[in-house]
Amino acid sequence: MRNRRDWFVDIAFFLFAVVFSVVTADSVHLDESMSGGEQIADQVAGGVACASVFLRRRWPVQLAVVLMLAGTYFHHLTGATLVALFTVAVHRRRRVTAWLAAVTLVQFLVFLAQRPDTGSQAASSALTYFALVAGAIGWGLYVRSRRALVASLEERAARAADEARRQAREEIAREMHDILAHRLSLLSVHAGALEFNPGAPAADIQQAAEVIRDSAHQALQDLREVIGVLRAPTAGPDGAEGWPQPTLPDVGRLVAESREAGMGVTYRQEAKDAATLPAVTGRTAYRIVQEGLTNARKHAPDTEIRVTVSGRPGEGLTVTVMNPLPDSRGTVIPGAGQGLIGLGERAQLAGGRLEHGPRDGSFVLRARLPWGCAEAMGR
């Protein structure tokens, strides 16, 4: 089905074929070997050939072959033949184009052999025709290559867009998991305490209820922030999200929340010149500690957790969260392991690496993050 642009191009090619036939009509009239009837037949054939260019999109090769065969006997088909060869070069394989070009040249030599031209006239006509055929085919190959390039660029752009959407989904999944898993695990701990101690004093029950309410409110607030960024994303100069992100100094507040939930947490902050820590590294360190506390709360709720942050500019930052392996008889909150996968991706994006697994009776989560001297001096 032709669109408006296709009709415009086809009409332009039709006019080109007509103008070409009119321009070359004088040479036909000067051919004394043709009778009046033959000249009329030649003109009719030229008109039919010009009209046939509207069939070039559906049958380009067939049209070119018919025009070449008819061109052995008629003069006014050259313009339409050039259009057909151009179309074949654009829409068909190069091997087909090369064969048709060779047949066209042979056909023209046969045509010249039937005319009473002198040697110089025949040579001039042959060179002119060969140049026209080469120009039509060359133009068609150029258009074909350009279309292929545009299609390749569009495909590459589509792949890049798909990759960007995939990375965005992964980023959303990491943010949602890191933010909500921590809050919801706190809710689970406090709700479990109320369930297993229904006879607690009213003051303790009220305090636990307040903690549950505050944790739920904070979870909703965090969720609103994530949704707000998804609706109107903005980025800072370092690529950070538009709302304030927690960094290394906020780890202390994170530990305090866990202690309020009844967890035993030992926190040692041994990083030197922490104020010079790059923002991306600080955010990654915070998320690693957050996920480590969440996992310990899920899988080892009654163990002592040790959180250590150490390092200095030029040596990197090391974040370690360690807890004893849980008793298999205890009740744990099930997990899918997505948090550790997300942490590994975070550490890799920050230029670091993540290690986790059992070691000497403890589960160790350790991240090594970059912290260069140049970054420290530039802040």
C-alpha positions, -999 to +999 in steps of 0.1 A: +000+000+000+015+033-011+016+062+012+017+098+002+055+098+000+055+067-022+031+083-046+052+115-047+084+095-055+067+074-082+052+105-099+087+121-098+102+090-115+073+090-141+081+126-149+118+118-152+111+090-177+088+113-197+113+142-198+141+118-207+121+104-236+112+139-248+148+151-246+160+121-266+132+123-292+153+143-316+178+115-321+149+092-330+135+116-355+169+119-372+171+082-376+164+079-414+161+041-412+128+043-393+096+047-412+068+069-399+048+039-386+079+027-367+084+061-351+048+062-340+051+027-325+083+037-308+065+067-292+036+045-280+061+020-265+078+049-248+046+061-233+037+026-220+072+023-206+069+056-187+036+045-172+050+011-162+073+028-136+043+027-113+047-011-112+083-009-101+076-015-064+057-047-069+077-063-098+111-045-101+131-073-116+103-084-140+098-048-151+135-043-158+137-075-178+107-066-200+120-030-206+155-044-215+140-069-240+117-042-255+146-018-256+163-039-282+137-027-307+125+006-293+143+039-286+122+057-260+125+032-231+158+043-217+144+066-190+120+039-177+148+013-178+170+035-157+142+039-131+137+001-131+175-006-126+175+020-098+146+002-081+163-032-084+195-018-069+175-005-039+153-035-032+171-066-044+204-083-037+235-070-053+240-102-073+207-097-090+216-060-097+249-070-112+233-096-135+207-071-147+234-045-153+254-069-174+223-079-194+214-043-199+248-035-214+247-065-237+212-055-248+224-020-256+253-033-277+228-055-297+206-023-301+236-004-315+245-031-339+211-027-355+216+010-362+235+025-391+256+048-369+293+053-376+319+040-352+324+073-334+286+078-330+282+043-317+311+047-292+297+080-280+262+065-275+276+035-258+297+056-233+267+078-226+244+049-220+269+030-198+274+062-177+236+065-173+233+029-162+262+031-138+247+063-123+213+048-118+226+016-102+252+036-081+224+059-068+203+029-060+231+011-041+237+044-022+201+046-012+201+009-002+232+014+020+218+045+036+185+028+044+205-002+059+225+023+080+194+040+092+177+007+100+209-004+119+209+029+139+172+025+147+178-011+158+207+000+179+187+028+195+158+004+202+183-020+219+197+009+239+162+019+249+154-017+260+186-018+280+179+015+296+144+002+306+159-030+319+184-011+340+157+012+352+136-018+363+166-032+381+173+001+398+136+003+409+137-032+422+169-025+442+155+007+457+122-009+466+139-039+482+165-020+501+140+006+514+110-016+522+126-048+532+144-030+561+112-013+573+090-043+569+115-066+588+114-041+617+076-043+617+078-081+617+102-081+647+079-058+668+047-076+658+063-109+667+073-096+701+037-087+708+025-121+696+049-140+718+044-118+748+007-110+750+009-105+788+034-077+786+027-045+806+005-020+789+034+005+787+055-020+768+027-028+745+020+009+739+057+015+731+058-015+707+027-002+690+042+032+686+073+017+671+052-003+646+032+028+637+064+049+632+080+021+611+049+018+589+047+056+585+084+057+575+079+028+551+050+047+534+071+079+533+100+060+517+076+045+492+062+079+483+097+092+477+104+064+453+071+068+434+077+106+433+110+101+416+095+076+391+068+101+381+091+131+377+127+118+377+155+143+383+192+138+387+219+157+405+252+165+390+267+132+402+238+112+388+220+108+422+183+108+425+164+140+431+155+134+468+181+134+496+199+100+498+213+085+529+250+082+531+277+070+555+268+093+584+233+079+584+245+044+592+244+054+629+207+061+627+202+028+609+219+009+637+199+028+664+167+017+647+178-019+648+188-016+685+153-002+693+139-033+677+158-054+702+187-064+680+222-066+694+243-045+671+279-034+675+289-006+652+325+006+646+332+035+623+369+035+616+370+054+583+394+083+582+384+116+567+348+103+562+337+138+551+357+134+519+339+102+509+323+104+475+285+105+476+280+074+455+303+054+477+286+067+508+251+057+495+264+022+485+279+017+520+246+027+536+226+003+515+251-026+522+247-020+560+209-018+556+207-050+537+231-068+561+210-058+591+178-068+573+192-102+565+204-108+600+170-098+613+154-123+590+177-153+593+195-148+626+172-127+648+187-135+682+224-131+673+249-103+679+256-084+647+289-066+641+291-037+617+325-023+608+333+005+584+370+012+577+393+028+552+408+060+541+413+081+509+435+062+484+430+028+501+393+024+496+363+018+519+356-016+534+321-023+549+316-055+569+284-069+584+289-101+604+266-122+624+269-158+638+252-185+617+216-190+630+203-221+648+185-242+622+158-249+648+149-212+650+121-195+631+134-173+603+117-150+578+119-165+543+138-145+516+144-148+479+181-137+479+173-107+457+188-083+482+223-097+479+220-098+441+210-061+442+239-053+465+264-070+441+250-048+413+253-017+435+289-024+444+298-031+408+282+001+396+302+020+423+334+004+410+338-021+439+330-057+446+309-076+471+317-108+490+292-128+511+290-163+526+296-183+557+331-181+573+343-195+606+308-200+620+296-166+609+279-151+579+300-124+565+289-096+541+318-075+530+321-048+503+352-031+491+345+002+475+368+028+457+379+059+476+405+077+456+428+105+467+418+126+437+382+124+447+390+134+482+410+165+471+382+175+446+355+178+472 
